Amino acid sequence: MKILNSKKTRRGFSTLFIVIILGGIALSVAFSLSTSSVWSIKGSNDTKNSNKAKSLANACAEVALEVMRENNSYTGNDSVVLDGNTCTYTVTNTGGTTRSLIISGSVGGIVRKINITTSTFNPLVISSWQEV
């Protein structure tokens, strides 16, 4: 009958326990890094879409101002498709030669809006241009 050395058994158990603990820590660090990378990529895409939506709204505002310059009595709403994305604008007569424009551009679920107020037509004077 062979007697087992209890020191060797304990040393093997301790080594196995340390390997399991270190493996768990390494796994949790790897999971944390991959999760933060996914959120970083999502944030980057949202920033890119936000910038595109802002550019789309600005371009749509220019189209609306050009429509107003060509037709001083224009009021109403319309939409414009630029680069596969649609923006909308609404022109409202606020009295005399003043007009209020509300422009909205949306890309990938991100919406950017602009409010513009004009005061005269010849020349076209913009008294306010605010992103809301």
N, C-alpha and C positions, 0 to 999 in steps of 0.2 A: 504494500500500500504506500502510495506516494503522498507526501504532505506538501500542500501548496504553500509557497512563501507569501505571506499576507502583505509584505511590502510591495512586491511586484504587482499584485492585484490592485492595490490602492493606487500605485503610480500609474497604471494603465487606465484606471477609472478617472483619475484626475486629469490625465492627458485628454481622454475622450470628452470629458466635461468641458475643458478649456477650448477644445476644437469646436464643439457644438456652440458654445457661447460666442466665440470669435466669428464663427460662420453666421450666426444670427445677427450680430452687429454689422458685419460686412453686407449681408443681405438687406438690412434695413437702411443702411447708407446708400446702397445702390438704388433701392426703391425710391428713397427720398430725392436723390439726384435726378432720376428719370422723371419723377412727377414734377419737379420744379422746371425741368427742361420743357415738358409739355405745356405748362402754364406760361412759360416765357415765349414759346412759339405762338400760343394763342394770343397773348398780349401784343406781340409783334404784328400779327395779322389784323387785330383790331385797330392798331395804330395806323397801319397801311390803309385799311378801309376807311378810317376816319379822315385821313388826308385826302383820299380819293373823293369822298363825299363832299368835303369842303371845296375841292377844286370843281366838282360837278355843280355845286350850288353857285359858286362864283361865275362859272361859265353860263349857267342858266340865267343868272341875274343880268349878265351882259346881253343875252338874247332878249330878255324882257325889256331892258332899257332901249335896245335898238328898235324893238316893236313900238315902244312908246314914242321914240324919236320920229319914226316914220308915220305914225298915226297918233296925233296929239290927243284925240278923243277916245283912245282905246281904254276900255275897262273889261275885266273878265279874267278868265284863267285859261291856262294852256299847259301842255307838257312838252318836253324836249327829250329826245333820246340821243345821248352822247356816249360813244364807246360801249354801247350795249346796256347802259344804265339810264334810268329815267328820272328826270327832275320835273318839278311842277312849279309854276309861278301864278300868283294872283295879283292883279292890278286893281286897285280901288281908288275911285275919285273921292278925295277928302275935302273938296271944295276949291273952286277956282282953278288955278293951274297946278295945285298940289296933288300928288298921287302917293299912295302907299303901296309898296310891293312886298309880298311875302313869298319867299323862295324856299323850296325844300329839296334837298338832294339826298338820296339814299343809296348806299353801297354795302352789300353784305350785312344788312340789318342795322347798320350804323346810319343815323339820320343827322344831317346838319341843316340848320335853318338860318336864313338871313332876312332881316327886315330892312327895307330901304324906304326912305322918304325923299321925294323930289319936290322942288319949289317952283321951278319955271321950266319952260320948254325950249326957248330960243335965246340963249343956249340952254341945254339941259343941265340943270344944277341939282346936284345930289346934296341934300342937307343932312342926311343921316344914313349910315351904312353900318348896321350892327348884326353880329352873329348872336343868335339866341339859342 
